[in-house]
Every structure is written in structure tokens, then in C-alpha cells.
Amino acid sequence: MRKMRSTFLLASTLVLTLAWPVVANAAPDGKALYGSKCASCHESDGVPKKMGAGSKAFGDPEFKAATNADAIVKITLEGQGKMKPVKSVSQEDASAIAAYILTIGAK
């Protein structure tokens, strides 16, 4: 019985050790981050709410033609106009959000 417990603990440790890099390196989910960090002002479909008044709808072809992922990341991290910087996101998270924003309204 004791040997079986030791074997189980060793196997469990090995599995967790090998799986950790996969979990640690998982890419951020841009859609989920957008939902939790951006949708309160920009709606889930990218249309600005009253709080976000003055910003373009993310699905608008004019918006898409005038921006790119780097510009969205910069605005997310540094702010612009009424939008304050989103301090609770990392550069990697902001990149995932930007990539997702560029898919809003795409057909």
C-alpha cells in the first residue's frame, strides 16, 4: 500500500511538472478579456455605450480602415481622449484584446 502511494505521488508530480509549462504559456483569450475589461463601455458587439460616447464602433469599416492592432494596444495601455489607460492588463493581454477587436463585425 505504501509503495502504491509513493508511485501515485511520483506520477502525479511528474504529470503536474510536465503540464505546468503548457498552462503557464497559454495564450490570453482576447474575447474573454474584452468581455471583462472593455464591454462595460464598448458593448459586446463593439458599439460604444453612453460611457464610450465619441468612440467609433469597432465593427465600423471606417474604424477598421483607420486602425491596426498596435494602435489599439497603445490606446488600451496609455489611454486616449476620455478613455483612461487600462492598468489591469498586460502588454500580452492588450495584444489579445486588440486582435479580438479587429474581428468584431468581420464577415
N, C-alpha and C positions, 0 to 999 in steps of 0.2 A: 504494500500500500504506500509506503514511504517513497519507494523508488518511482511509483506511478505519479505521485505528487511532484516529485523533483523533475520528472520528464515533462509533465504538463507545464510547470512553471518555466522550464527552459524553452519549451516550444512556444509558449505564449510570449515570452520575452523576445525570442527570435522574430516572431511574426510582427510584433509591435515595432521592433527596431527596423525591420525591413520596410514596413508600411509607413513609418513616420516621414521619410523624405517625400513620398507621394502626397501625403496630406499637407505637409508644410509647403510644398511647391504648387499647390492647386491654384489655378488662375482665379482671380476675383470674378464674381458674377456681376457683370455690368448692369443687367436688368434688375437684379435684386438690390444692388447699391443705389441705382436710380430711384427705385421704389421707396427706399428708406431715407435717402438724402436729398432728392430733387423733386419728387412728385408732390410734395406739400405746396410748392409754388408753381410747378410746371405741369401738373396733372400727369396721369399715367400715359396719356397719348401725346404729351409734349405741348399741349395748348396751355399758355400761361393763365394761371388763376389771377384773381384780383391782386394778390401779393406780388405776382410776377408781371403785372401790367407794364407794357412797354417793351417787353422782350418778344422776340419772334417765336412763333410756333415752330417746334423742332421738325415737324413734318413738312413745313413750308418750303417749296422749291427755292425761293429766294434765300432763305436761311442756309439751305444745303449748298447753294452756289457760292455763298459768301464766307463759308467757314471750312474748317478742317479739324481733325482730332486734336492737333497741337493747340489750336486757338481755344477749343473747348476746355482742354486741360488747364491752360493758363487762366482762363476766366474762373474755372472751378476753384483753383488753388489761390488765386490772387484777388478775385472779385472784379467787378466792373459795373459802373453806374450804381444802381440801387442794390445790386447783388453783392453781398459780403462774401469774403473767402470762406470756403467750406473747410474748416480746420480739422474736421474729424475724418478726412480722407487722405490717404497716402497718394503719392505720385502714381503708383500702380493702380490703385482704386480709381483715381481720376481718369486714367487712360482707359480702364474698362468701362467707366460711365460714358466717356466720350465715344467710344466705339459703339456702345448701345444707342446713344442719342442719334448717331448717324444712320441707324437702321429704322428709326421711328418714321413711319409713313412711307417707307420704301415698299415698292411693289414688286 
